[in-house]
Amino acid sequence: MQQIAIEFDGYIRQLLSDHRRAGDDAPKDLTTSLMNERVFNRIMTDEELVSLLRN
């Protein structure tokens, strides 16, 4: 089960990377919205985004 969790984290990190690389051409989806959302006046870290998207 731990291996699946590690692989899924990798998938999400790749998704974040792909969205960043696409810039303005990134899909207008939940991932992009969360990446642009400010929480406590700052952008969420990758660790926070992975945790949020994983759950």
HTML snippet that shows the backbone in 3Dmol.js (N, CA, C, O; Angstrom):
<script src="https://3Dmol.org/build/3Dmol-min.js"></script>
<div id="view" style="width:600px;height:400px;position:relative"></div>
<script>
const pdb = `
ATOM      1  N   MET A   1       0.820  -1.189   0.000  1.00  0.00           N
ATOM      2  CA  MET A   1       0.000   0.000   0.000  1.00  0.00           C
ATOM      3  C   MET A   1       0.871   1.262   0.000  1.00  0.00           C
ATOM      4  O   MET A   1       0.531   2.259  -0.637  1.00  0.00           O
ATOM      5  N   GLN A   2       1.986   1.208   0.714  1.00  0.00           N
ATOM      6  CA  GLN A   2       2.875   2.362   0.773  1.00  0.00           C
ATOM      7  C   GLN A   2       3.428   2.687  -0.610  1.00  0.00           C
ATOM      8  O   GLN A   2       3.562   3.860  -0.960  1.00  0.00           O
ATOM      9  N   GLN A   3       3.747   1.672  -1.395  1.00  0.00           N
ATOM     10  CA  GLN A   3       4.274   1.886  -2.742  1.00  0.00           C
ATOM     11  C   GLN A   3       3.245   2.606  -3.616  1.00  0.00           C
ATOM     12  O   GLN A   3       3.600   3.480  -4.407  1.00  0.00           O
ATOM     13  N   ILE A   4       1.989   2.244  -3.472  1.00  0.00           N
ATOM     14  CA  ILE A   4       0.927   2.903  -4.243  1.00  0.00           C
ATOM     15  C   ILE A   4       0.846   4.378  -3.861  1.00  0.00           C
ATOM     16  O   ILE A   4       0.698   5.236  -4.731  1.00  0.00           O
ATOM     17  N   ALA A   5       0.941   4.676  -2.576  1.00  0.00           N
ATOM     18  CA  ALA A   5       0.895   6.065  -2.108  1.00  0.00           C
ATOM     19  C   ALA A   5       2.064   6.866  -2.676  1.00  0.00           C
ATOM     20  O   ALA A   5       1.888   8.013  -3.086  1.00  0.00           O
ATOM     21  N   ILE A   6       3.244   6.274  -2.701  1.00  0.00           N
ATOM     22  CA  ILE A   6       4.433   6.943  -3.241  1.00  0.00           C
ATOM     23  C   ILE A   6       4.246   7.219  -4.732  1.00  0.00           C
ATOM     24  O   ILE A   6       4.553   8.311  -5.211  1.00  0.00           O
ATOM     25  N   GLU A   7       3.745   6.229  -5.456  1.00  0.00           N
ATOM     26  CA  GLU A   7       3.514   6.402  -6.893  1.00  0.00           C
ATOM     27  C   GLU A   7       2.464   7.480  -7.157  1.00  0.00           C
ATOM     28  O   GLU A   7       2.608   8.276  -8.084  1.00  0.00           O
ATOM     29  N   PHE A   8       1.416   7.504  -6.347  1.00  0.00           N
ATOM     30  CA  PHE A   8       0.364   8.502  -6.532  1.00  0.00           C
ATOM     31  C   PHE A   8       0.894   9.904  -6.244  1.00  0.00           C
ATOM     32  O   PHE A   8       0.554  10.850  -6.954  1.00  0.00           O
ATOM     33  N   ASP A   9       1.725  10.047  -5.209  1.00  0.00           N
ATOM     34  CA  ASP A   9       2.360  11.339  -4.931  1.00  0.00           C
ATOM     35  C   ASP A   9       3.175  11.789  -6.139  1.00  0.00           C
ATOM     36  O   ASP A   9       3.130  12.959  -6.522  1.00  0.00           O
ATOM     37  N   GLY A  10       3.918  10.862  -6.739  1.00  0.00           N
ATOM     38  CA  GLY A  10       4.705  11.180  -7.929  1.00  0.00           C
ATOM     39  C   GLY A  10       3.826  11.635  -9.079  1.00  0.00           C
ATOM     40  O   GLY A  10       4.169  12.572  -9.800  1.00  0.00           O
ATOM     41  N   TYR A  11       2.691  10.967  -9.248  1.00  0.00           N
ATOM     42  CA  TYR A  11       1.740  11.348 -10.295  1.00  0.00           C
ATOM     43  C   TYR A  11       1.254  12.781 -10.071  1.00  0.00           C
ATOM     44  O   TYR A  11       1.197  13.574 -11.010  1.00  0.00           O
ATOM     45  N   ILE A  12       0.908  13.105  -8.837  1.00  0.00           N
ATOM     46  CA  ILE A  12       0.408  14.453  -8.537  1.00  0.00           C
ATOM     47  C   ILE A  12       1.507  15.489  -8.749  1.00  0.00           C
ATOM     48  O   ILE A  12       1.245  16.560  -9.297  1.00  0.00           O
ATOM     49  N   ARG A  13       2.727  15.189  -8.326  1.00  0.00           N
ATOM     50  CA  ARG A  13       3.839  16.130  -8.528  1.00  0.00           C
ATOM     51  C   ARG A  13       4.083  16.369 -10.019  1.00  0.00           C
ATOM     52  O   ARG A  13       4.365  17.494 -10.433  1.00  0.00           O
ATOM     53  N   GLN A  14       3.975  15.311 -10.821  1.00  0.00           N
ATOM     54  CA  GLN A  14       4.133  15.460 -12.272  1.00  0.00           C
ATOM     55  C   GLN A  14       3.004  16.315 -12.842  1.00  0.00           C
ATOM     56  O   GLN A  14       3.232  17.143 -13.724  1.00  0.00           O
ATOM     57  N   LEU A  15       1.798  16.116 -12.341  1.00  0.00           N
ATOM     58  CA  LEU A  15       0.651  16.913 -12.767  1.00  0.00           C
ATOM     59  C   LEU A  15       0.888  18.396 -12.465  1.00  0.00           C
ATOM     60  O   LEU A  15       0.614  19.253 -13.306  1.00  0.00           O
ATOM     61  N   LEU A  16       1.393  18.697 -11.277  1.00  0.00           N
ATOM     62  CA  LEU A  16       1.701  20.083 -10.911  1.00  0.00           C
ATOM     63  C   LEU A  16       2.755  20.659 -11.846  1.00  0.00           C
ATOM     64  O   LEU A  16       2.628  21.791 -12.314  1.00  0.00           O
ATOM     65  N   SER A  17       3.787  19.884 -12.111  1.00  0.00           N
ATOM     66  CA  SER A  17       4.857  20.316 -13.005  1.00  0.00           C
ATOM     67  C   SER A  17       4.330  20.586 -14.411  1.00  0.00           C
ATOM     68  O   SER A  17       4.678  21.595 -15.024  1.00  0.00           O
ATOM     69  N   ASP A  18       3.499  19.692 -14.915  1.00  0.00           N
ATOM     70  CA  ASP A  18       2.919  19.864 -16.251  1.00  0.00           C
ATOM     71  C   ASP A  18       2.071  21.129 -16.322  1.00  0.00           C
ATOM     72  O   ASP A  18       2.129  21.870 -17.304  1.00  0.00           O
ATOM     73  N   HIS A  19       1.288  21.371 -15.278  1.00  0.00           N
ATOM     74  CA  HIS A  19       0.445  22.571 -15.253  1.00  0.00           C
ATOM     75  C   HIS A  19       1.314  23.831 -15.233  1.00  0.00           C
ATOM     76  O   HIS A  19       1.003  24.806 -15.918  1.00  0.00           O
ATOM     77  N   ARG A  20       2.385  23.819 -14.465  1.00  0.00           N
ATOM     78  CA  ARG A  20       3.270  24.992 -14.417  1.00  0.00           C
ATOM     79  C   ARG A  20       3.922  25.229 -15.774  1.00  0.00           C
ATOM     80  O   ARG A  20       3.990  26.361 -16.252  1.00  0.00           O
ATOM     81  N   ARG A  21       4.391  24.166 -16.380  1.00  0.00           N
ATOM     82  CA  ARG A  21       5.059  24.268 -17.673  1.00  0.00           C
ATOM     83  C   ARG A  21       4.096  24.811 -18.739  1.00  0.00           C
ATOM     84  O   ARG A  21       4.511  25.562 -19.622  1.00  0.00           O
ATOM     85  N   ALA A  22       2.836  24.440 -18.660  1.00  0.00           N
ATOM     86  CA  ALA A  22       1.845  24.880 -19.647  1.00  0.00           C
ATOM     87  C   ALA A  22       1.504  26.361 -19.500  1.00  0.00           C
ATOM     88  O   ALA A  22       1.034  26.991 -20.447  1.00  0.00           O
ATOM     89  N   GLY A  23       1.740  26.910 -18.317  1.00  0.00           N
ATOM     90  CA  GLY A  23       1.468  28.333 -18.092  1.00  0.00           C
ATOM     91  C   GLY A  23       0.017  28.685 -18.379  1.00  0.00           C
ATOM     92  O   GLY A  23      -0.902  28.068 -17.840  1.00  0.00           O
ATOM     93  N   ASP A  24      -0.180  29.690 -19.239  1.00  0.00           N
ATOM     94  CA  ASP A  24      -1.539  30.141 -19.560  1.00  0.00           C
ATOM     95  C   ASP A  24      -2.340  29.096 -20.326  1.00  0.00           C
ATOM     96  O   ASP A  24      -3.567  29.178 -20.392  1.00  0.00           O
ATOM     97  N   ASP A  25      -1.652  28.116 -20.903  1.00  0.00           N
ATOM     98  CA  ASP A  25      -2.336  27.060 -21.654  1.00  0.00           C
ATOM     99  C   ASP A  25      -2.741  25.878 -20.776  1.00  0.00           C
ATOM    100  O   ASP A  25      -3.295  24.898 -21.272  1.00  0.00           O
ATOM    101  N   ALA A  26      -2.466  25.967 -19.474  1.00  0.00           N
ATOM    102  CA  ALA A  26      -2.851  24.883 -18.562  1.00  0.00           C
ATOM    103  C   ALA A  26      -4.366  24.759 -18.547  1.00  0.00           C
ATOM    104  O   ALA A  26      -5.072  25.758 -18.690  1.00  0.00           O
ATOM    105  N   PRO A  27      -4.870  23.543 -18.376  1.00  0.00           N
ATOM    106  CA  PRO A  27      -6.325  23.382 -18.326  1.00  0.00           C
ATOM    107  C   PRO A  27      -6.924  24.183 -17.171  1.00  0.00           C
ATOM    108  O   PRO A  27      -6.300  24.356 -16.125  1.00  0.00           O
ATOM    109  N   LYS A  28      -8.113  24.653 -17.380  1.00  0.00           N
ATOM    110  CA  LYS A  28      -8.825  25.391 -16.325  1.00  0.00           C
ATOM    111  C   LYS A  28      -9.575  24.371 -15.479  1.00  0.00           C
ATOM    112  O   LYS A  28     -10.777  24.165 -15.645  1.00  0.00           O
ATOM    113  N   ASP A  29      -8.841  23.738 -14.570  1.00  0.00           N
ATOM    114  CA  ASP A  29      -9.420  22.668 -13.759  1.00  0.00           C
ATOM    115  C   ASP A  29      -9.146  22.913 -12.278  1.00  0.00           C
ATOM    116  O   ASP A  29      -8.596  23.946 -11.898  1.00  0.00           O
ATOM    117  N   LEU A  30      -9.532  21.962 -11.464  1.00  0.00           N
ATOM    118  CA  LEU A  30      -9.357  22.092 -10.015  1.00  0.00           C
ATOM    119  C   LEU A  30      -7.885  22.256  -9.640  1.00  0.00           C
ATOM    120  O   LEU A  30      -7.551  23.059  -8.769  1.00  0.00           O
ATOM    121  N   THR A  31      -7.017  21.505 -10.289  1.00  0.00           N
ATOM    122  CA  THR A  31      -5.586  21.588  -9.986  1.00  0.00           C
ATOM    123  C   THR A  31      -5.068  22.997 -10.227  1.00  0.00           C
ATOM    124  O   THR A  31      -4.392  23.565  -9.368  1.00  0.00           O
ATOM    125  N   THR A  32      -5.376  23.562 -11.379  1.00  0.00           N
ATOM    126  CA  THR A  32      -4.932  24.919 -11.694  1.00  0.00           C
ATOM    127  C   THR A  32      -5.514  25.919 -10.703  1.00  0.00           C
ATOM    128  O   THR A  32      -4.815  26.820 -10.240  1.00  0.00           O
ATOM    129  N   SER A  33      -6.779  25.762 -10.381  1.00  0.00           N
ATOM    130  CA  SER A  33      -7.413  26.671  -9.419  1.00  0.00           C
ATOM    131  C   SER A  33      -6.714  26.623  -8.069  1.00  0.00           C
ATOM    132  O   SER A  33      -6.442  27.662  -7.468  1.00  0.00           O
ATOM    133  N   LEU A  34      -6.425  25.420  -7.596  1.00  0.00           N
ATOM    134  CA  LEU A  34      -5.743  25.286  -6.304  1.00  0.00           C
ATOM    135  C   LEU A  34      -4.327  25.848  -6.357  1.00  0.00           C
ATOM    136  O   LEU A  34      -3.859  26.448  -5.389  1.00  0.00           O
ATOM    137  N   MET A  35      -3.646  25.656  -7.480  1.00  0.00           N
ATOM    138  CA  MET A  35      -2.283  26.169  -7.612  1.00  0.00           C
ATOM    139  C   MET A  35      -2.243  27.694  -7.566  1.00  0.00           C
ATOM    140  O   MET A  35      -1.239  28.281  -7.166  1.00  0.00           O
ATOM    141  N   ASN A  36      -3.331  28.328  -7.975  1.00  0.00           N
ATOM    142  CA  ASN A  36      -3.388  29.790  -8.001  1.00  0.00           C
ATOM    143  C   ASN A  36      -4.039  30.389  -6.759  1.00  0.00           C
ATOM    144  O   ASN A  36      -4.033  31.606  -6.573  1.00  0.00           O
ATOM    145  N   GLU A  37      -4.591  29.542  -5.924  1.00  0.00           N
ATOM    146  CA  GLU A  37      -5.284  30.011  -4.719  1.00  0.00           C
ATOM    147  C   GLU A  37      -4.285  30.480  -3.666  1.00  0.00           C
ATOM    148  O   GLU A  37      -3.242  29.858  -3.464  1.00  0.00           O
ATOM    149  N   ARG A  38      -4.613  31.577  -3.004  1.00  0.00           N
ATOM    150  CA  ARG A  38      -3.766  32.079  -1.923  1.00  0.00           C
ATOM    151  C   ARG A  38      -4.396  31.690  -0.591  1.00  0.00           C
ATOM    152  O   ARG A  38      -5.589  31.897  -0.370  1.00  0.00           O
ATOM    153  N   VAL A  39      -3.583  31.126   0.286  1.00  0.00           N
ATOM    154  CA  VAL A  39      -4.023  30.724   1.616  1.00  0.00           C
ATOM    155  C   VAL A  39      -3.115  31.431   2.616  1.00  0.00           C
ATOM    156  O   VAL A  39      -1.892  31.303   2.558  1.00  0.00           O
ATOM    157  N   PHE A  40      -3.711  32.161   3.512  1.00  0.00           N
ATOM    158  CA  PHE A  40      -2.937  32.975   4.455  1.00  0.00           C
ATOM    159  C   PHE A  40      -1.966  33.881   3.702  1.00  0.00           C
ATOM    160  O   PHE A  40      -0.816  34.067   4.100  1.00  0.00           O
ATOM    161  N   ASN A  41      -2.471  34.438   2.598  1.00  0.00           N
ATOM    162  CA  ASN A  41      -1.736  35.407   1.784  1.00  0.00           C
ATOM    163  C   ASN A  41      -0.493  34.831   1.101  1.00  0.00           C
ATOM    164  O   ASN A  41       0.465  35.557   0.837  1.00  0.00           O
ATOM    165  N   ARG A  42      -0.510  33.524   0.816  1.00  0.00           N
ATOM    166  CA  ARG A  42       0.613  32.923   0.087  1.00  0.00           C
ATOM    167  C   ARG A  42       0.104  31.755  -0.751  1.00  0.00           C
ATOM    168  O   ARG A  42      -0.940  31.168  -0.467  1.00  0.00           O
ATOM    169  N   ILE A  43       0.868  31.438  -1.787  1.00  0.00           N
ATOM    170  CA  ILE A  43       0.562  30.285  -2.631  1.00  0.00           C
ATOM    171  C   ILE A  43       0.926  29.022  -1.850  1.00  0.00           C
ATOM    172  O   ILE A  43       1.914  29.008  -1.116  1.00  0.00           O
ATOM    173  N   MET A  44       0.141  27.978  -2.005  1.00  0.00           N
ATOM    174  CA  MET A  44       0.426  26.715  -1.311  1.00  0.00           C
ATOM    175  C   MET A  44       1.695  26.063  -1.864  1.00  0.00           C
ATOM    176  O   MET A  44       2.004  26.175  -3.050  1.00  0.00           O
ATOM    177  N   THR A  45       2.409  25.390  -0.989  1.00  0.00           N
ATOM    178  CA  THR A  45       3.599  24.644  -1.402  1.00  0.00           C
ATOM    179  C   THR A  45       3.176  23.376  -2.144  1.00  0.00           C
ATOM    180  O   THR A  45       2.018  22.961  -2.082  1.00  0.00           O
ATOM    181  N   ASP A  46       4.130  22.772  -2.844  1.00  0.00           N
ATOM    182  CA  ASP A  46       3.837  21.501  -3.514  1.00  0.00           C
ATOM    183  C   ASP A  46       3.401  20.447  -2.505  1.00  0.00           C
ATOM    184  O   ASP A  46       2.502  19.655  -2.789  1.00  0.00           O
ATOM    185  N   GLU A  47       4.018  20.426  -1.341  1.00  0.00           N
ATOM    186  CA  GLU A  47       3.657  19.444  -0.321  1.00  0.00           C
ATOM    187  C   GLU A  47       2.199  19.620   0.103  1.00  0.00           C
ATOM    188  O   GLU A  47       1.475  18.640   0.281  1.00  0.00           O
ATOM    189  N   GLU A  48       1.777  20.869   0.263  1.00  0.00           N
ATOM    190  CA  GLU A  48       0.389  21.141   0.638  1.00  0.00           C
ATOM    191  C   GLU A  48      -0.570  20.742  -0.482  1.00  0.00           C
ATOM    192  O   GLU A  48      -1.624  20.159  -0.231  1.00  0.00           O
ATOM    193  N   LEU A  49      -0.194  21.063  -1.718  1.00  0.00           N
ATOM    194  CA  LEU A  49      -1.040  20.706  -2.859  1.00  0.00           C
ATOM    195  C   LEU A  49      -1.151  19.196  -3.016  1.00  0.00           C
ATOM    196  O   LEU A  49      -2.239  18.673  -3.259  1.00  0.00           O
ATOM    197  N   VAL A  50      -0.029  18.493  -2.878  1.00  0.00           N
ATOM    198  CA  VAL A  50      -0.051  17.030  -2.982  1.00  0.00           C
ATOM    199  C   VAL A  50      -0.966  16.453  -1.914  1.00  0.00           C
ATOM    200  O   VAL A  50      -1.787  15.582  -2.202  1.00  0.00           O
ATOM    201  N   SER A  51      -0.833  16.929  -0.692  1.00  0.00           N
ATOM    202  CA  SER A  51      -1.665  16.432   0.399  1.00  0.00           C
ATOM    203  C   SER A  51      -3.143  16.687   0.123  1.00  0.00           C
ATOM    204  O   SER A  51      -3.980  15.810   0.336  1.00  0.00           O
ATOM    205  N   LEU A  52      -3.454  17.867  -0.342  1.00  0.00           N
ATOM    206  CA  LEU A  52      -4.843  18.225  -0.621  1.00  0.00           C
ATOM    207  C   LEU A  52      -5.416  17.401  -1.772  1.00  0.00           C
ATOM    208  O   LEU A  52      -6.529  16.885  -1.667  1.00  0.00           O
ATOM    209  N   LEU A  53      -4.678  17.274  -2.855  1.00  0.00           N
ATOM    210  CA  LEU A  53      -5.161  16.531  -4.022  1.00  0.00           C
ATOM    211  C   LEU A  53      -5.192  15.025  -3.780  1.00  0.00           C
ATOM    212  O   LEU A  53      -6.006  14.314  -4.370  1.00  0.00           O
ATOM    213  N   ARG A  54      -4.321  14.550  -2.929  1.00  0.00           N
ATOM    214  CA  ARG A  54      -4.268  13.117  -2.623  1.00  0.00           C
ATOM    215  C   ARG A  54      -5.507  12.690  -1.843  1.00  0.00           C
ATOM    216  O   ARG A  54      -5.995  11.570  -1.996  1.00  0.00           O
ATOM    217  N   ASN A  55      -6.006  13.589  -1.013  1.00  0.00           N
ATOM    218  CA  ASN A  55      -7.151  13.253  -0.164  1.00  0.00           C
ATOM    219  C   ASN A  55      -8.400  13.749  -0.804  1.00  0.00           C
ATOM    220  O   ASN A  55      -9.488  13.571  -0.255  1.00  0.00           O
TER     221      ASN A  55
END
`;
const viewer = $3Dmol.createViewer("view");
viewer.addModel(pdb, "pdb");
viewer.setStyle({}, {cartoon: {color: "spectrum"}});
viewer.zoomTo();
viewer.render();
</script>
